[in-house]
Amino acid sequence: MGEDPRVALVKEHVRLENGHEFPACIDTFHHARYEVVATGEVFDGPEAVDGFLEQNRKAFPDFSFAASRISAAEGGVLVEGRFTGTQRGTWRGLPPTGRGVDFPMAVLFDFEGERMVCERLYFDLNKPLQQLGVADDPNGLRGKLTIALTHPLVITKAFIRGMFSRFRRH
């Protein structure tokens, strides 16, 4: 049996997006739609999707998504991979840093039959922000200090809750 036609379509879509051939990439959709779960953003329709892709290209002119696993599922195709690129332009209001990003991403392509209708992106937004130098690892010393300094009331309440829970156990 041959390759699932949905998988073949997703592979072509990824190839076109990596080649920054956005009009052809958008044409792989029956209905062009991107959903970025990490930010809650939705880009619905060819013009909105083109704007999203162009924004990424301007910010990361060398961006690429390397798929490591592609799996057909009921109603869609799941792709795991890594997004890489170097920030050379403004991204989400952040001026160019010249730094590279390399982070894991899972992408779910929704299908109606064999027609692709949505690309939904799942990733940890803190990873690229850390790599661009605008966020700290919350488990690192700087991250812990930042949390303590910017959220003293939350930290104090958590400390008090922890102390009382120790007393209740004994």
Summary of the structure (lengths in Angstrom):
residues: 170
radius of gyration: 20.3
end to end distance: 63.9
largest distance: 65.9
contacts: 462
relative contact order: 0.13
helix: 40%
strand: 31%
